[in-house]
Amino acid sequence: MRLKNKHSQRGSNLIEFALLVTFVLVPLFLLTIDFGRAYYISIEVSDAARTAAQYGMAQPGASLTTIQNAATADVSADLTGMTAVAATGCMCSDGTSAQAPCGGTPPSCTGSVRLITYVQVNTSYTYTPIFKVPGLPASYVLKGLAFFPSGT
């Protein structure tokens, strides 16, 4: 009688473990993969903004279109829907007299206040998770922002 009890107990443990794996561990593993993809893509989107802003500062005569193209060229091929918006301008180092774009006559800064030129790039990408979870949004907008000032 005692041996029969041990065998039946082993079988129920195996069934409980199979249920645990099927209904808890596998969905948790799939959600972890999805979260990892979203995190990786958010890093890509932020890095694209930073790269484009650095390019804009290194190439003072670059057009806004060229800066935006630098952002979209920086991301991997699977992020084809990423958008980038670039802006350039100038202002006084105390934050006053901002002009975007900095054309014509730049603002006059007096005293110890210097003239600052800047490049700002905003990037965004709509991420759609592979696995849909009830109660969570169907997609997320991942954004990147880079602002590079340079004193003249």
SULJOGI-V145596 format. One line per field, one symbol per residue. ss: DSSP state (H for helix, E for strand, L for the rest). psi: psi as a letter, one per 30 degrees, with the letter a starting at -180 (. if undefined). Layout:
ss=???
psi=???
//
This chain:
ss=LHHHHHHHHHHHHHHHHHHHHHHHHHHHHHHHHHHHHHHHHHHHHHHHHHHHHHHHHHLLLLLHHHHHHHHHHHLLLLLLLLEEEEEEEEEELLLLLLELLLLLLLLLLLLLLLEEEEEEEEEEEEELLLLLLLLLLLLEEEEEEEEEEEEL
psi=eeeeeeeeeeeeeeeeeeeeeefeeeeeeeeeeeeeeeeeeeeeeeeeeeeeeeeeefifgkleeeeeeeefffllffhfgklkklklalllfgglhkkjlilbklkkklbgklkkllkkkkllkjkjlekkkkfllflkjklkkkjjlkk.
//
